[in-house]
């Protein structure tokens, strides 16, 4: 599930507090800040989006691996939480897998979970280049 296509996303704000429209070439969604931060709580907040990216990537990576190995996986439930303090962020991931799997297969899935591309992005050095222009 390596990201080989140089993904891109655009985010648009057009005047309603912190409600933002996010678009890709084929999809769009609304994000927002919680009410206690001045938003209207109409969608995921930015931190939830980071966790959602990791959760969906982990789930898909595990399912793809299990399918390739022809392992009988019935359900994959990935739950994440995030805490930040003193300049450090800790993401806790709990994975529940249902199916006809041995202990060795479950141990292998744990290793594979940490190989999803979003996990690699979040745990490796990432360079972010930002520019700003007036419209």
Buried (B, 14 or more C-beta within 10 A) or exposed (E): BEEEEEEEEEEEEEEEBBBBBBEEEEEEEEBBBEEEEEBBBBBBBEEBBBBEBBBEBBBBBBBEBBEEEEBEBEEBEBEBEBEEEEEEEEBEBEBEBEBEBEEEBEEBBEEBBEBBBBBBBBEEEEEEEEEEEEE
